[in-house]
Amino acid sequence: MQSGIGLDGIGYQLALEAGLSERRARDERHSKRLQRIVAELPFAPIPDVNDWVQRSSDAYNGVKHADRDMPDRLIKANTLRENLLVFRFWVAGRIDVTAQSLEQNLRGDPMRHPYHLS
């Protein structure tokens, strides 16, 4: 939940940086804010970022809203893992780390592997 809140805040700030008014930025959906983050990634740390946007947004909203379906533990764990990867790579892009360097380092990053139930 907290990773979703953090990404939501970053997406809101990106909307303001893009010139949206505070009201329009505030009214954006969580998934749109995640798409703003994805658009700035120098290299995507997960295979299908569009699928991640939907999964992450669904998990966030499932935890946040009582009338939504609560994701199971494995989905929550993998969503957190992916959210952290996206956040790290977004920050790396902000400090001008190259896509080539990120791609190379991702190969040895244990967070790139999904969690599975045994």
N, C-alpha and C positions, 0 to 999 in steps of 0.2 A: 504494500500500500504506500509506504513512504517513498519508494523509488518512483511510483506513479505520480505522486504529489510533486516530487522534485522535477521530473520531466515535464509535468504540466506547467510548472512555473517557468522553466526554460522556454517552452513553447510559447507561453504568454509573452515573455520578454522578446522573443524573436518576432512575434506579431507586432509588438510596439516598434521594434527596430525597422520592420518592413513598412512602417508608416500607418498602421491601423490606429484608429482612435482607441482610447482606453475601453470605451463601451464595446466596440466591435471586437477588440481583442478578448475582452472578458466573456463575450458571448460565443466564442469559438468552441467547438466540440473538442474533447480530449484527443480524439483521433487526428484532427486537423493540426493540433499542436505537435503531436508526434511526427506527423508528416513534415512539418517545418524543420524539425531536428534532423530527420532523415535526409532532407534536401541539402543540409550542410555537411553531411558526413564525407570526409575525404576518401574513405573506404568503408564499405559495409561489413561489420564483423559477424553478421548472421546471413544465411543464404537468401532468404526472401524477406526483405524489409517491409514490403507491403503486407505480407502475412503477419509479421511481427506487430505492425501498427494495429491491426485488428485484434490479435491475441492479447496484446498488452492493454489496449483500451478496454476490451471485454473483461479482463481480469480486474483491472482498476475499478471499473464501474460495478462489477459483481461484488467486490469487497465494500465499496463506498455506499451503494444503494441497497436498502433492504428489499426492494421489490425486484431485484435482479438475481440471476443465478450465481451462487457463490462458486468460484472455481475450486477444483480439488487441489490437494496439497502439491501434487506433482506439477500441475499447471502453474500454481503460484511460485513454486521453486524455480521452474524454468523461466518464467516471466521475469522474476527478479534477476536471474543470471543474465538474461538477454538485455534487460533494462540497464544493468551495470555495464555490460559491454558497450551498448550504444552510448551511454553517458561518457565512458572513458574515451571512446573514439571521437565523440563530438568535442570534448575538451581538447584532445590531441589536435584536432583540426583547427581549433581556435588558437593554438600556440604554434601552428604551422608545421606540425609533424607531417611528413610526406605519406601519401597513400602506400607507396612501396615499402616504407619502413613499417607501417601498421600491418600490412599484409604479411610481411616477413615475421613480425613478432607474434602475430595471431597464431601462427603454426605451432608455437610452443606454449600457448596460453591454455591452461586447463579449463578455463571458463568457456571455451568454444564448444566443448562437448556437452550435449544435453544430459540431464539427469534421467535415470531410468529406475524403475522399481525392480528389485531382484526377485 
